[in-house]
Amino acid sequence: MYSFLFCGFIQKFRKGLRFGSNESILTGSTLFIEYDEYRRARACTVFAAARREKRLILDNNVLIAFTVFQLTFLLLDLFILTKTDRNIARKDEYMWFYALITTHIVYLLLNNLWTLNEYRMISLPRGAIMLICMLSLLSVTNSAASFFFFVVEKLQVKRFLHGAGRWLRWLPALCSAILIVTSPWTKLVFHLDEAGSFIHGPLYLTMMAFASIYLLIVATVSFANIFRKETRFQRKVNATMLLLVLTIFVYVLIDSFLPKASVLPAAIFAVIVGIFITMQEANINSDALTGMNNRRKAEDYLTDRIKNVSEKKPLYLYIGDLNNFKKINDTYGHAVGDEALILCSQALKRTIGKYSGFAARYGGDEFLLSWQPDKDKESDPEALIQDVNDFLRELSKDTPYKLVMTMGYVCCTDPKEPLISYIRRADSMLYQRKRAAGVGR
């Protein structure tokens, strides 16, 4: 401090002598004021350097946390893939779920590359950055489309499975893809500034709107089906799909207020987990050998349906089993017996497809079917039994055994009568018919 004051005094005094100025006589207060200004400027410089160092440490911590965050999602995606068997759902359902997971994995890898370049951990050429941004946006669009196509297959939304709807459903994804792919030249969706940072284009929100169309359709269909579907399980599946869409919108809302939070990977992963759990629950209700509904699903389904029956809205409940199935097992072995059960399940699936009914494997070679006749048409409960055996005859024509199913049925009209009572009545008719035909169980 004193050296600063002394040097300042000598410099001012010399300057005053040289030019003959009154400034040669300096007061002590002036020197102290100048020293105070010097001290403050130096303190600001030291503080700014410390703040830059602290920000650098914070940025490094954020980068590490973000990388771990992304890596965790990546490992969980791979884990779900290994736990997802092709038989867990229908072929098209599995295909679109697989597409959703692989798209998420690609998006995570691209997002990590872009983040490392943004934090100057790696140096990518401008062309590579442009490609990463383009593929990332395409991944977002493909994720929304894959989710939509999965829901269409899962809920069997007929307007998007047949006719013009089957082709129109691709239109939003196609429009979005065209805008993204042409953006390196048109700059409509995005472009890069001189530093290589991502900048939104004038049609960025339009591109996102095309992807959002899929989510809005899923939300609308799921919400409507919650009130239309008659079984508790179907309503639960639709409610789950609706909840997943709402989850995505919540994440998007968070992202709009915290753009650097990068919550989109978490939103897509939430959808993946929701779908995976839904498929696992559906698998719990399926028979492993035949792929049909199992006893648990049948009891839940029929209990719900019986609550709505009446004299004007009857429900036919059938129980049947294969004639002489034990003889097939004893003669040809259990492997052939399993093949016979699979053929039987195929015949029953064709039948319920014709009657818009329900079928399940009740146990062993016993099966349950239900069918609600059309109000405006005459119903013949025996016609369904004839169709089952016609399909069995067709499917088993090249086998060394003959498949025939004996069935009993009951007309359910009293919503207060328990399901087990209806099953017993149908089983009693089955037993009587088997005994009259002289065939064994």
Buried (B, 14 or more C-beta within 10 A) or exposed (E): EEEEBEEBBEEBBEEBEEEEEEEBEBEEEEBEEBBEEEEEEEEEEEEEEEEEEEEEEEEEEEBEEBBEBBEEBBEBBEEBBEEBEEEBBEEBBBBBBBBBBBBBBBBBBBBBBBBBBBBEEEEBEEEBBBBBBBBBBBBBBBBBBBBBBBBBBBBEBEBBEEEEEEEEBEEBBEBBBBBBBEBBEEBBBBBBEEEBEBEEBEBBEBBBBBBBBBBEBBBEBBBEBBEEBEBEBBBEBBBBBBEBBEBBBEBBEBBEEEEEEBBBBBBBBBBBEBBBEBBEEBBEBBBEEBBBBBBEBBBBBBBBBBEEBEEEBBBBBBBBBBBBBEBBBEEBEEEBBEBBBBBBBBBBBBBBEEBEBBBBBBEEBBBBBBBBBEEEEEBEBEEBBEBBBEBBEEBBEEBEBEBBBBBBBBBBBBEEBEBEBBBEBBBEBBBEBBEEEEBEB
